[in-house]
């Protein structure tokens, strides 16, 4: 059980499923609400300025796609990562005027356009989630509270791939009871690619980190094969870190016991998805699922691809590592360590029922790649963490649990907390 730390303060409450926190030039916190219509909340994302008395004042609350996943402040403007279909990155002025920076990003799938960060080269780096759990569209789309539909879009490779042409069979809800559908990797629902069929890598693509100029020009691939790199962080030395959420034991190609991981993202590398988890092949006995047979490879040209990257460390299976920040240089005993929010499992959707994991903060010592619990709270679903002005701000998504019959969520339960860095 986490404890309420001495000196911990509730900055704002009553938020509707918030996802990101950022600070403007005056040091004022701003928060994005995802816009997901859980618990009766109206659809559509919002950007809120948090006043000193805790009031949440809307800066922009119209025309934003959902889920609104990221918020970055740079040179007087905010940059918003909008999921939805299609995904989009927008620039928001201090008076609430929105300008499209980059549109037409992949959408209508399991995951979305995620957060953007500013690189040392002055470019926007952002992550794009996969459309599927493990490369194949399946009925698990109905279990995702933010999707709940078939058909949805298939994945787009960032590197040139060849497919093995397997067919994954499932019930076909589009034709009614008793009908079956056969679907292949990187294909529309009900379509099976030929054995050896080749697909060219393209941009934009899914399961990737990409970058562009601040005006959206010059879009290019940085790295491919990160299933859902929800959190990105540039360290002071220029290295780019990503939390990548592991595949689930669900769908047409379930993968068991896949951990979330922390990667260093390096240009031109392959991070293994959909055939490797944490640098290990999905065929390893470790990843045998409960809900299906041991997975086989879907790609036929591993030898043509870069060697799959290995992670810096692994989180607990289903911990749902989200966003992260670094403790700056200084006298603090943990200077240079990284804090990460662990959103927590979504069982029984992502895996069979079992012990709850996550719903907490963790600290990473990069010098020895060790992971340490941070025993503060209470948090329902921490999703973002920011170190600012000697304090640690933790954004809590709010009440959100998966039940056998769907999502149980309560609007207005999100909150922004802060605690002095010295109290950790």
NUMARLO-280986 format. One record per residue: x, y, z of N, C-alpha, C in turn; residue in three letters. Coordinates in steps of 0.02 Angstrom, whole numbers, padded with zeros to 5 digits, always signed. Layout:
N
XYZXYZXYZALA...
This chain:
424
+00043-00060+00000+00000+00000+00000+00045+00062+00000UNK+00033+00107-00048+00072+00168-00050+00050+00215+00006UNK+00094+00259+00028+00079+00305+00082+00072+00375+00054UNK+00034+00417+00089+00030+00488+00071+00092+00521+00100UNK+00135+00545+00057+00199+00573+00079+00188+00638+00117UNK+00231+00649+00167+00230+00713+00203+00244+00769+00154UNK+00203+00821+00157+00212+00877+00111+00179+00867+00044UNK+00143+00811+00034+00109+00799-00029+00046+00842-00034UNK+00035+00872-00092-00020+00919-00100-00062+00901-00161UNK-00128+00906-00152-00174+00898-00208-00180+00964-00244UNK-00154+00968-00305-00153+01030-00344-00220+01042-00378UNK-00250+00990-00407-00315+00996-00440-00349+00929-00438UNK-00416+00930-00434-00454+00869-00435-00515+00878-00480UNK-00555+00826-00488-00614+00830-00530-00599+00828-00604UNK-00540+00803-00623-00521+00799-00693-00550+00736-00726UNK-00565+00742-00791-00595+00687-00828-00541+00651-00869UNK-00514+00597-00841-00467+00553-00875-00411+00591-00909UNK-00371+00628-00869-00316+00668-00897-00257+00624-00918UNK-00216+00650-00964-00161+00610-00991-00092+00643-00986UNK-00089+00710-00985-00024+00744-00988-00024+00808-00947UNK+00034+00825-00921+00043+00889-00887+00106+00923-00914UNK+00101+00989-00924+00159+01028-00947+00153+01097-00916UNK+00209+01134-00916+00213+01199-00883+00229+01252-00934UNK+00194+01310-00929+00207+01364-00976+00266+01406-00951UNK+00279+01462-00986+00337+01503-00970+00333+01534-00900UNK+00272+01541-00873+00262+01568-00806+00262+01513-00752UNK+00274+01451-00774+00275+01396-00727+00206+01371-00707UNK+00154+01389-00744+00086+01367-00728+00073+01298-00758UNK+00047+01252-00719+00032+01186-00747-00028+01187-00793UNK-00023+01151-00848-00078+01140-00894-00087+01064-00902UNK-00149+01044-00911-00166+00972-00913-00209+00959-00975UNK-00197+00902-01007-00243+00879-01059-00290+00827-01030UNK-00353+00831-01048-00401+00777-01036-00409+00738-01100UNK-00410+00672-01094-00408+00628-01153-00467+00639-01199UNK-00526+00654-01171-00586+00659-01212-00620+00593-01224UNK-00596+00539-01193-00629+00474-01200-00695+00476-01162UNK-00750+00453-01192-00816+00461-01162-00833+00406-01112UNK-00789+00396-01063-00803+00347-01010-00846+00380-00957UNK-00884+00340-00922-00921+00364-00864-00968+00421-00878UNK-00993+00424-00940-01040+00477-00958-01007+00543-00978UNK-00942+00545-00980-00907+00607-00998-00917+00620-01073UNK-00926+00683-01091-00936+00699-01162-00872+00686-01200UNK-00877+00664-01264-00816+00651-01304-00781+00716-01323UNK-00716+00711-01336-00677+00768-01359-00627+00791-01307UNK-00564+00800-01328-00511+00819-01282-00516+00892-01261UNK-00481+00908-01205-00478+00976-01180-00407+00990-01154UNK-00388+01055-01158-00327+01079-01126-00348+01127-01072UNK-00324+01116-01011-00344+01155-00953-00284+01187-00920UNK-00292+01250-00900-00241+01284-00859-00262+01278-00786UNK-00216+01255-00744-00231+01246-00673-00209+01309-00635UNK-00258+01341-00605-00245+01402-00567-00218+01385-00497UNK-00187+01434-00463-00160+01420-00395-00211+01394-00346UNK-00275+01412-00355-00327+01387-00309-00356+01320-00330UNK-00327+01289-00383-00349+01223-00405-00402+01224-00459UNK-00428+01284-00477-00477+01286-00530-00445+01266-00596UNK-00484+01230-00637-00462+01209-00703-00497+01253-00755UNK-00459+01297-00788-00487+01344-00836-00473+01319-00907UNK-00525+01308-00947-00513+01282-01015-00474+01331-01058UNK-00421+01307-01089-00385+01345-01139-00410+01327-01209UNK-00428+01264-01218-00457+01240-01281-00501+01180-01264UNK-00564+01182-01284-00609+01126-01269-00654+01108-01327UNK-00635+01128-01388-00674+01111-01447-00627+01091-01503UNK-00650+01042-01543-00615+01023-01604-00553+00980-01594UNK-00542+00954-01534-00484+00912-01522-00504+00838-01526UNK-00464+00801-01563-00479+00730-01572-00461+00691-01509UNK-00492+00633-01503-00482+00592-01444-00451+00525-01464UNK-00409+00498-01420-00386+00526-01357-00330+00578-01368UNK-00334+00630-01327-00282+00681-01326-00226+00654-01280UNK-00170+00635-01310-00120+00595-01275-00059+00633-01251UNK-00045+00691-01279+00018+00724-01262+00014+00799-01261UNK+00056+00830-01219+00059+00903-01213+00132+00923-01204UNK+00156+00966-01248+00225+00992-01246+00222+01067-01251UNK+00260+01102-01208+00266+01175-01212+00334+01193-01240UNK+00334+01238-01290+00398+01259-01320+00389+01327-01351UNK+00431+01374-01331+00435+01441-01359+00366+01474-01365UNK+00328+01471-01310+00265+01508-01307+00204+01472-01331UNK+00212+01411-01359+00156+01373-01384+00155+01303-01355UNK+00095+01274-01355+00088+01204-01337+00082+01163-01401UNK+00109+01102-01398+00101+01053-01452+00060+00995-01425UNK+00007+00979-01460-00041+00929-01438-00036+00867-01482UNK-00035+00808-01450-00037+00745-01486-00108+00718-01483UNK-00142+00718-01540-00212+00697-01543-00216+00628-01576UNK-00247+00581-01540-00259+00516-01570-00316+00520-01619UNK-00360+00471-01618-00417+00474-01663-00399+00451-01732UNK-00444+00465-01779-00436+00442-01848-00451+00498-01896UNK-00399+00525-01928-00329+00508-01919-00299+00543-01859UNK-00238+00522-01840-00202+00556-01787-00176+00623-01811UNK-00159+00666-01764-00140+00734-01782-00096+00764-01727UNK-00050+00809-01747-00013+00851-01700-00032+00923-01715UNK-00051+00960-01663-00073+01029-01669-00031+01075-01627UNK-00030+01138-01646+00002+01190-01606-00053+01234-01576UNK-00048+01249-01511-00099+01287-01477-00067+01350-01448UNK-00092+01408-01467-00065+01471-01442-00091+01486-01372UNK-00059+01533-01336-00082+01548-01268-00154+01572-01264UNK-00181+01598-01319-00251+01621-01319-00299+01567-01344UNK-00274+01505-01352-00317+01449-01369-00329+01437-01443UNK-00291+01469-01487-00299+01458-01559-00259+01397-01581UNK-00294+01350-01613-00262+01288-01635-00243+01291-01708UNK-00182+01268-01723-00157+01263-01792-00132+01192-01804UNK-00154+01162-01859-00130+01094-01875-00057+01096-01896UNK-00016+01055-01865+00054+01048-01883+00063+00988-01929UNK+00034+00931-01910+00043+00869-01948-00022+00829-01943UNK-00050+00810-02000-00113+00773-02001-00103+00709-02040UNK-00156+00667-02040-00154+00606-02080-00114+00550-02050UNK-00102+00552-01984-00064+00498-01952-00109+00438-01940UNK-00081+00378-01934-00123+00318-01927-00170+00322-01867UNK-00228+00294-01876-00278+00293-01822-00329+00238-01834UNK-00379+00236-01791-00430+00185-01791-00399+00116-01781UNK-00372+00107-01722-00341+00043-01704-00333+00038-01630UNK-00293-00010-01607-00283-00021-01536-00250+00039-01501UNK-00201+00070-01534-00163+00124-01503-00160+00183-01551UNK-00125+00237-01531-00137+00302-01562-00072+00341-01572UNK-00080+00401-01598-00026+00450-01597-00015+00471-01525UNK+00046+00462-01500+00061+00474-01430+00099+00540-01421UNK+00131+00546-01365+00161+00610-01347+00219+00630-01393UNK+00231+00696-01396+00288+00723-01433+00336+00756-01384UNK+00400+00753-01400+00452+00787-01361+00496+00826-01410UNK+00531+00876-01383+00577+00916-01424+00646+00886-01421UNK+00674+00872-01480+00741+00843-01483+00795+00895-01480UNK+00858+00874-01468+00914+00920-01467+00925+00955-01534UNK+00898+00925-01587+00903+00953-01654+00847+01002-01670UNK+00803+01016-01620+00749+01063-01630+00689+01034-01666UNK+00688+00968-01675+00632+00935-01709+00583+00905-01658UNK+00522+00892-01680+00473+00856-01640+00482+00782-01650UNK+00491+00746-01596+00494+00673-01597+00429+00647-01565UNK+00396+00600-01597+00334+00574-01569+00327+00500-01583UNK+00288+00468-01543+00277+00396-01551+00209+00382-01581UNK+00205+00328-01618+00143+00307-01650+00131+00234-01631UNK+00075+00221-01596+00060+00154-01574+00039+00108-01631UNK+00039+00043-01615+00017-00008-01663-00059-00008-01669UNK-00084-00030-01726-00156-00037-01736-00183-00102-01704UNK-00138-00149-01690-00158-00214-01664-00116-00233-01604UNK-00137-00286-01570-00098-00312-01514-00031-00339-01536UNK-00033-00381-01588+00029-00415-01609+00033-00425-01684UNK+00001-00380-01722+00007-00381-01794-00054-00405-01831UNK-00103-00436-01795-00161-00466-01827-00225-00438-01796UNK-00271-00416-01838-00335-00390-01813-00377-00448-01787UNK-00408-00438-01728-00449-00490-01698-00508-00462-01661UNK-00547-00506-01630-00607-00486-01595-00592-00448-01531UNK-00529-00448-01509-00513-00410-01449-00526-00335-01459UNK-00534-00314-01522-00552-00244-01534-00616-00225-01498UNK-00662-00272-01490-00724-00258-01455-00714-00247-01381UNK-00659-00273-01353-00647-00268-01281-00613-00201-01263UNK-00586-00166-01312-00552-00103-01298-00603-00048-01291UNK-00605-00017-01232-00655+00033-01218-00654+00091-01266UNK-00595+00107-01294-00589+00165-01339-00599+00145-01412UNK-00610+00081-01428-00616+00059-01497-00685+00026-01509UNK-00693-00033-01481-00758-00068-01483-00787-00074-01553UNK-00744-00089-01602-00772-00093-01670-00728-00136-01714UNK-00760-00168-01763-00729-00200-01819-00768-00179-01881UNK-00735-00173-01940-00663-00180-01947-00627-00117-01922UNK-00562-00124-01907-00521-00066-01895-00458-00072-01938UNK-00418-00020-01939-00362-00018-01985-00306-00065-01964UNK-00271-00091-02014-00214-00136-02001-00150-00096-01995UNK-00097-00131-01973-00033-00099-01962+00003-00083-02027UNK+00047-00034-02023+00087-00011-02080+00160-00017-02060UNK+00200-00057-02096+00270-00066-02076+00312-00004-02092UNK+00363+00007-02051+00410+00061-02063+00472+00038-02100UNK+00485-00028-02100+00540-00059-02137+00511-00108-02187UNK+00550-00126-02238+00527-00175-02287+00520-00243-02254UNK+00462-00275-02261+00451-00340-02230+00424-00390-02280UNK+00434-00454-02265+00402-00509-02301+00361-00548-02250UNK+00302-00570-02271+00255-00605-02226+00256-00679-02239UNK+00242-00717-02186+00241-00790-02191+00174-00816-02215UNK+00123-00774-02215+00060-00793-02245+00015-00836-02203UNK+00025-00838-02137-00020-00878-02095-00090-00847-02094UNK-00140-00891-02082-00209-00869-02073-00229-00881-02001UNK-00254-00830-01968-00278-00835-01900-00354-00834-01902UNK-00385-00886-01876-00457-00894-01883-00493-00871-01820UNK-00549-00837-01830-00589-00814-01775-00662-00808-01797UNK-00707-00798-01750-00776-00786-01768-00781-00722-01810UNK-00831-00721-01855-00840-00664-01899-00905-00628-01880UNK-00901-00576-01838-00962-00541-01817-00994-00501-01874UNK-00957-00490-01928-00984-00452-01983-01035-00492-02023UNK-01029-00559-02021-01075-00602-02058-01124-00639-02014UNK-01115-00635-01948-01164-00664-01903-01142-00729-01872UNK-01183-00755-01827-01168-00814-01788-01153-00874-01833UNK-01101-00911-01814-01083-00971-01850-01033-00961-01906UNK-01021-00899-01925-00973-00885-01979-00904-00874-01949UNK-00853-00893-01988-00784-00885-01967-00747-00842-02017UNK-00697-00806-01993-00655-00765-02036-00582-00785-02028UNK-00544-00780-02082-00473-00794-02082-00437-00729-02098UNK-00391-00710-02054-00356-00646-02060-00281-00656-02052UNK-00242-00618-02088-00169-00622-02083-00139-00559-02055UNK-00074-00562-02043-00038-00505-02016-00034-00448-02066UNK-00035-00386-02040-00030-00326-02081-00082-00326-02137UNK-00142-00350-02121-00195-00358-02170-00261-00337-02141UNK-00308-00318-02183-00375-00302-02162-00410-00364-02134UNK-00460-00353-02091-00497-00409-02062-00529-00449-02119UNK-00515-00515-02118-00542-00559-02169-00497-00569-02229UNK-00437-00538-02229-00390-00546-02284-00327-00582-02260UNK-00300-00626-02303-00240-00664-02286-00187-00651-02340UNK-00128-00626-02322-00076-00615-02372-00046-00681-02396UNK-00018-00680-02455+00016-00738-02481+00082-00751-02445UNK+00103-00814-02444+00166-00831-02413+00223-00797-02451UNK+00263-00758-02415+00318-00721-02446+00298-00653-02473UNK+00235-00634-02466+00214-00568-02490+00255-00514-02457UNK+00278-00466-02496+00321-00414-02470+00283-00348-02466UNK+00298-00311-02413+00270-00244-02403+00327-00195-02394UNK+00323-00139-02429+00374-00088-02422+00363-00047-02359UNK+00418-00030-02326+00412+00016-02270+00391+00085-02294UNK+00350+00118-02253+00325+00184-02273+00322+00230-02213UNK+00312+00293-02227+00304+00345-02175+00245+00388-02195UNK+00196+00397-02150+00196+00374-02081+00183+00299-02076UNK+00202+00271-02019+00192+00200-02007+00169+00192-01934UNK+00150+00131-01917+00130+00117-01849+00188+00085-01810UNK+00179+00077-01744+00230+00045-01701+00299+00077-01710UNK+00301+00143-01703+00362+00178-01723+00373+00240-01680UNK+00433+00268-01688+00449+00336-01668+00468+00373-01732UNK+00436+00431-01743+00449+00472-01801+00468+00543-01778UNK+00490+00584-01825+00506+00654-01809+00488+00698-01868UNK+00480+00762-01854+00467+00811-01905+00491+00879-01881UNK+00492+00928-01925+00508+00996-01906+00449+01025-01867UNK+00459+01081-01834+00408+01111-01794+00346+01132-01834UNK+00355+01141-01899+00298+01158-01942+00267+01096-01975UNK+00291+01037-01956+00263+00975-01982+00297+00949-02045UNK+00342+00988-02074+00377+00966-02134+00432+00915-02116UNK+00456+00880-02166+00513+00836-02157+00499+00775-02115UNK+00438+00748-02119+00421+00689-02080+00466+00630-02100UNK+00495+00596-02050+00538+00539-02064+00537+00490-02006UNK+00555+00428-02022+00558+00375-01972+00622+00380-01932UNK+00615+00372-01866+00674+00366-01823+00688+00292-01810UNK+00638+00256-01786+00647+00185-01771+00579+00150-01776UNK+00581+00085-01793+00519+00047-01801+00521-00014-01754UNK+00461-00040-01738+00455-00100-01699+00445-00089-01625UNK+00425-00027-01605+00405-00014-01536+00328-00018-01535UNK+00302-00066-01499+00230-00081-01503+00187-00022-01483UNK+00200+00007-01425+00163+00067-01404+00207+00107-01356UNK+00250+00147-01386+00298+00187-01347+00262+00248-01319UNK+00224+00238-01266+00180+00291-01242+00219+00349-01211UNK+00276+00335-01181+00316+00387-01150+00383+00397-01184UNK+00402+00459-01198+00466+00477-01226+00501+00527-01182UNK+00567+00523-01179+00606+00570-01138+00676+00577-01167UNK+00696+00639-01181+00765+00653-01197+00804+00668-01133UNK+00858+00632-01122+00902+00645-01066+00947+00705-01081UNK+00976+00736-01029+01020+00793-01041+01078+00778-01089UNK+01100+00715-01092+01155+00698-01137+01133+00683-01208UNK+01067+00691-01222+01042+00682-01290+01013+00614-01306UNK+01020+00567-01261+00990+00501-01273+00914+00505-01268UNK+00880+00467-01311+00807+00464-01311+00784+00398-01280UNK+00744+00403-01227+00716+00345-01194+00642+00338-01213UNK+00618+00275-01213+00548+00262-01226+00524+00205-01181UNK+00465+00213-01151+00431+00157-01119+00389+00123-01173UNK+00398+00058-01181+00361+00021-01232+00318-00032-01198UNK+00254-00029-01212+00207-00074-01178+00203-00141-01216UNK+00213-00195-01178+00218-00262-01208+00151-00288-01232UNK+00154-00336-01277+00094-00368-01305+00055-00404-01251UNK-00010-00413-01264-00056-00442-01216-00076-00513-01235UNK-00102-00548-01185-00130-00615-01195-00203-00607-01216UNK-00213-00586-01278-00280-00574-01304-00278-00575-01380UNK-00336-00583-01411-00343-00575-01483-00325-00636-01523UNK-00317-00626-01589-00305-00681-01635-00235-00710-01630UNK-00188-00671-01604-00119-00694-01594-00096-00673-01525UNK-00123-00705-01473-00105-00686-01404-00032-00701-01388UNK-00003-00659-01346+00065-00668-01323+00064-00662-01247UNK+00089-00712-01213+00085-00713-01141+00147-00686-01107UNK+00138-00656-01049+00194-00637-01005+00243-00589-01037UNK+00219-00546-01080+00263-00497-01113+00272-00436-01068UNK+00331-00420-01046+00340-00363-01002+00339-00297-01040UNK+00323-00243-01006+00338-00177-01031+00414-00167-01022UNK+00442-00124-01064+00515-00116-01062+00533-00042-01070UNK+00595-00027-01052+00625+00038-01064+00679+00029-01117UNK+00671+00065-01173+00719+00063-01227+00757+00128-01233UNK+00819+00125-01256+00852+00183-01284+00838+00181-01359UNK+00807+00233-01384+00787+00236-01455+00845+00263-01496UNK+00868+00222-01543+00923+00243-01587+00901+00238-01660UNK+00923+00286-01697+00899+00294-01766+00915+00232-01808UNK+00866+00211-01848+00875+00156-01895+00870+00087-01865UNK+00856+00081-01800+00855+00016-01769+00784-00015-01772UNK+00783-00081-01763+00719-00118-01759+00712-00142-01687UNK+00654-00130-01658+00642-00146-01588+00601-00210-01578UNK+00591-00248-01632+00569-00317-01627+00496-00331-01641UNK+00452-00284-01627+00381-00297-01638+00369-00310-01713UNK+00328-00359-01733+00285-00401-01691+00312-00470-01675UNK+00376-00484-01688+00403-00552-01680+00451-00560-01622UNK+00469-00506-01588+00514-00510-01531+00486-00467-01474UNK+00497-00490-01413+00478-00454-01353+00540-00446-01309UNK+00557-00384-01293+00617-00371-01252+00679-00404-01281UNK+00683-00406-01347+00740-00435-01381+00738-00510-01388UNK+00686-00543-01362+00680-00616-01365+00625-00635-01414UNK+00633-00691-01450+00582-00711-01499+00517-00731-01464UNK+00460-00715-01496+00395-00732-01466+00384-00807-01463UNK+00425-00844-01499+00419-00917-01498+00448-00947-01435UNK+00483-00907-01395+00511-00932-01332+00456-00956-01286UNK+00468-01010-01250+00418-01039-01205+00394-00988-01153UNK+00436-00940-01137+00418-00888-01089+00353-00851-01109UNK+00341-00845-01174+00285-00805-01198+00224-00847-01219UNK+00223-00910-01197+00165-00951-01213+00103-00922-01179UNK+00049-00908-01216-00010-00878-01185-00057-00930-01155UNK-00103-00906-01114-00156-00949-01088-00213-00954-01138UNK-00222-00901-01178-00281-00896-01222-00269-00918-01293UNK-00216-00955-01305-00203-00979-01372-00138-01018-01375UNK-00119-01041-01435-00058-01080-01442+00004-01035-01438UNK+00061-01067-01429+00124-01029-01429+00131-00991-01495UNK+00145-00926-01493+00148-00887-01555+00205-00908-01600UNK+00193-00901-01665+00244-00911-01716+00261-00844-01747UNK+00317-00842-01783+00336-00781-01818+00286-00765-01873UNK+00274-00701-01885+00234-00681-01943+00277-00650-01997UNK+00339-00631-01981+00385-00603-02030+00432-00658-02056UNK+00446-00654-02121+00488-00706-02152+00557-00681-02168UNK+00573-00618-02153+00638-00590-02174+00677-00560-02117UNK+00680-00595-02060+00718-00569-02004+00791-00554-02023UNK+00819-00595-02066+00890-00587-02083+00902-00521-02121UNK+00850-00493-02151+00857-00431-02188+00848-00370-02143UNK+00822-00380-02083+00808-00326-02037+00865-00317-01987UNK+00871-00259-01956+00921-00251-01904+00909-00300-01847UNK+00961-00318-01812+00954-00363-01754+00909-00328-01703UNK+00858-00364-01677+00812-00332-01629+00849-00303-01569UNK+00833-00242-01551+00864-00209-01495+00842-00240-01428UNK+00886-00239-01381+00870-00263-01313+00856-00203-01268UNK+00812-00211-01220+00793-00154-01178+00846-00139-01125UNK+00842-00079-01098+00884-00062-01040+00861-00099-00978UNK+00795-00108-00971+00767-00146-00916+00695-00166-00932UNK+00669-00212-00892+00600-00235-00898+00560-00214-00837UNK+00497-00194-00850+00449-00183-00797+00409-00247-00786UNK+00368-00248-00735+00324-00306-00723+00276-00314-00782UNK+00258-00376-00796+00208-00389-00848+00143-00353-00830UNK+00116-00317-00880+00054-00279-00873+00059-00219-00827UNK+00119-00197-00810+00127-00137-00768+00103-00074-00804UNK+00103-00075-00872+00082-00018-00913+00123+00044-00896UNK+00188+00040-00908+00232+00098-00900+00211+00152-00949UNK+00200+00214-00924+00176+00267-00968+00230+00321-00975UNK+00221+00379-00942+00267+00434-00954+00320+00440-00899UNK+00371+00478-00914+00430+00478-00871+00466+00545-00874UNK+00507+00558-00823+00546+00619-00821+00610+00606-00782UNK+00660+00649-00792+00724+00640-00760+00732+00690-00703UNK+00762+00668-00649+00778+00712-00593+00841+00751-00613UNK+00838+00817-00614+00894+00856-00642+00957+00853-00599UNK+01012+00872-00630+01076+00874-00595+01072+00922-00536UNK+01106+00905-00483+01105+00946-00423+01122+00905-00362UNK+01108+00932-00303+01129+00898-00242+01085+00839-00222UNK+01028+00831-00255+00983+00778-00234+01016+00710-00242UNK+01004+00665-00195+01038+00600-00196+01021+00558-00257UNK+00963+00573-00288+00944+00534-00347+00949+00575-00411UNK+00991+00625-00412+01000+00665-00473+01021+00619-00530UNK+00989+00628-00587+01003+00587-00645+00960+00525-00650UNK+00924+00508-00595+00879+00451-00598+00815+00471-00636UNK+00779+00421-00659+00718+00433-00698+00657+00409-00658UNK+00605+00450-00656+00542+00431-00625+00494+00411-00681UNK+00456+00358-00670+00409+00333-00720+00342+00318-00688UNK+00288+00334-00722+00221+00318-00699+00202+00249-00725UNK+00174+00208-00680+00150+00142-00697+00074+00141-00692UNK+00041+00145-00749-00032+00151-00753-00066+00089-00723UNK-00038+00031-00734-00064-00030-00705-00101-00074-00755UNK-00113-00135-00734-00142-00186-00778-00214-00169-00797UNK-00236-00201-00852-00305-00195-00875-00336-00265-00882UNK-00321-00307-00833-00351-00373-00831-00426-00365-00815UNK-00469-00407-00843-00456-00468-00881-00452-00458-00957UNK-00447-00395-00981-00440-00385-01053-00372-00407-01077UNK-00319-00385-01043-00252-00395-01068-00222-00463-01049UNK-00251-00496-01000-00225-00560-00976-00278-00590-00930UNK-00272-00655-00916-00318-00684-00867-00312-00649-00800UNK-00364-00654-00760-00365-00622-00695-00305-00643-00653UNK-00280-00598-00611-00224-00612-00567-00211-00551-00524UNK-00154-00552-00491-00137-00497-00446-00130-00432-00485UNK-00152-00377-00454-00145-00312-00485-00072-00289-00483UNK-00051-00255-00535+00016-00228-00538+00013-00155-00560UNK+00066-00118-00548+00068-00048-00567+00028-00004-00519UNK-00003+00048-00548-00042+00097-00509+00004+00134-00459UNK+00065+00148-00480+00114+00176-00435+00169+00211-00475UNK+00218+00239-00440+00277+00267-00472+00336+00220-00461UNK+00385+00225-00506+00448+00189-00498+00505+00236-00514UNK+00563+00219-00488+00624+00258-00500+00676+00212-00532UNK+00709+00239-00583+00759+00200-00621+00828+00231-00611UNK+00875+00191-00589+00945+00211-00585+00978+00186-00650UNK+00991+00231-00696+01019+00212-00760+01091+00187-00755UNK+01125+00203-00701+01195+00182-00695+01201+00106-00690UNK+01151+00074-00658+01153+00001-00654+01088-00031-00680UNK+01046+00011-00712+00984-00012-00743+00939-00048-00693UNK+00934-00020-00633+00893-00050-00581+00828-00011-00573UNK+00777-00046-00551+00710-00019-00543+00690-00020-00469UNK+00665+00036-00444+00649+00042-00373+00579+00070-00364UNK+00541+00044-00317+00475+00069-00302+00480+00137-00268UNK+00432+00181-00283+00425+00245-00249+00360+00242-00209UNK+00367+00238-00144+00309+00224-00101+00273+00287-00080UNK+00242+00320-00129+00199+00377-00113+00132+00366-00149UNK+00082+00403-00128+00016+00398-00157-00032+00440-00117UNK-00098+00429-00121-00130+00374-00157-00142+00391-00230UNK-00135+00342-00274-00149+00352-00345-00196+00297-00369UNK-00243+00316-00412-00284+00266-00445-00247+00239-00507UNK-00227+00286-00551-00195+00266-00614-00145+00321-00634UNK-00086+00324-00605-00038+00375-00626-00019+00366-00699UNK-00021+00422-00737-00008+00417-00809+00048+00464-00832UNK+00062+00517-00793+00115+00563-00811+00150+00586-00747UNK+00215+00600-00753+00254+00625-00696+00302+00677-00723UNK+00306+00734-00688+00349+00788-00710+00386+00817-00649UNK+00451+00829-00658+00492+00862-00607+00496+00936-00627UNK+00473+00980-00582+00470+01051-00598+00480+01093-00535UNK+00530+01136-00536+00541+01182-00481+00552+01149-00414UNK+00586+01093-00412+00600+01059-00349+00543+01015-00325UNK+00489+01010-00364+00432+00967-00347+00422+00914-00400UNK+00390+00860-00379+00368+00808-00425+00293+00812-00432UNK+00269+00821-00493+00198+00823-00508+00177+00756-00537UNK+00123+00728-00510+00098+00663-00533+00026+00673-00557UNK+00013+00655-00619-00054+00659-00647-00087+00591-00643UNK-00146+00589-00612-00183+00527-00601-00243+00526-00648UNK-00246+00474-00690-00299+00466-00740-00368+00459-00708UNK-00371+00428-00649-00434+00420-00614-00458+00348-00614UNK-00520+00339-00592-00551+00273-00584-00563+00242-00652UNK-00529+00185-00665-00533+00152-00730-00513+00079-00720UNK-00561+00035-00724-00548-00036-00716-00585-00075-00770UNK-00556-00131-00789-00588-00176-00837-00626-00230-00800UNK-00687-00243-00823-00727-00297-00796-00745-00344-00853UNK-00768-00405-00838-00785-00452-00892-00835-00423-00942UNK-00877-00377-00920-00927-00349-00966-00908-00280-00992UNK-00846-00258-00981-00824-00195-01009-00789-00150-00959UNK-00784-00086-00976-00748-00037-00936-00791-00011-00879UNK-00762-00008-00819-00794+00027-00763-00751+00088-00747UNK-00778+00147-00764-00740+00209-00756-00785+00262-00727UNK-00754+00309-00691-00791+00362-00659-00761+00429-00678UNK-00799+00469-00715-00776+00536-00734-00766+00579-00671UNK-00721+00628-00677-00710+00674-00622-00665+00648-00567UNK-00634+00590-00577-00592+00561-00525-00517+00572-00539UNK-00501+00604-00595-00431+00620-00609-00406+00677-00565UNK-00340+00679-00554-00312+00728-00508-00239+00742-00525UNK-00217+00801-00505-00146+00820-00510-00119+00831-00440UNK-00066+00795-00423-00034+00798-00358+00037+00827-00365UNK+00063+00853-00310+00135+00869-00309+00164+00853-00241UNK+00228+00836-00241+00264+00822-00180+00336+00848-00189UNK+00364+00873-00137+00433+00898-00141+00480+00841-00159UNK+00526+00855-00204+00575+00805-00224+00614+00780-00164UNK+00625+00822-00115+00662+00802-00055+00624+00751-00012UNK+00559+00744-00024+00518+00699+00016+00516+00628-00013UNK+00544+00618-00073+00542+00551-00102+00589+00504-00066UNK
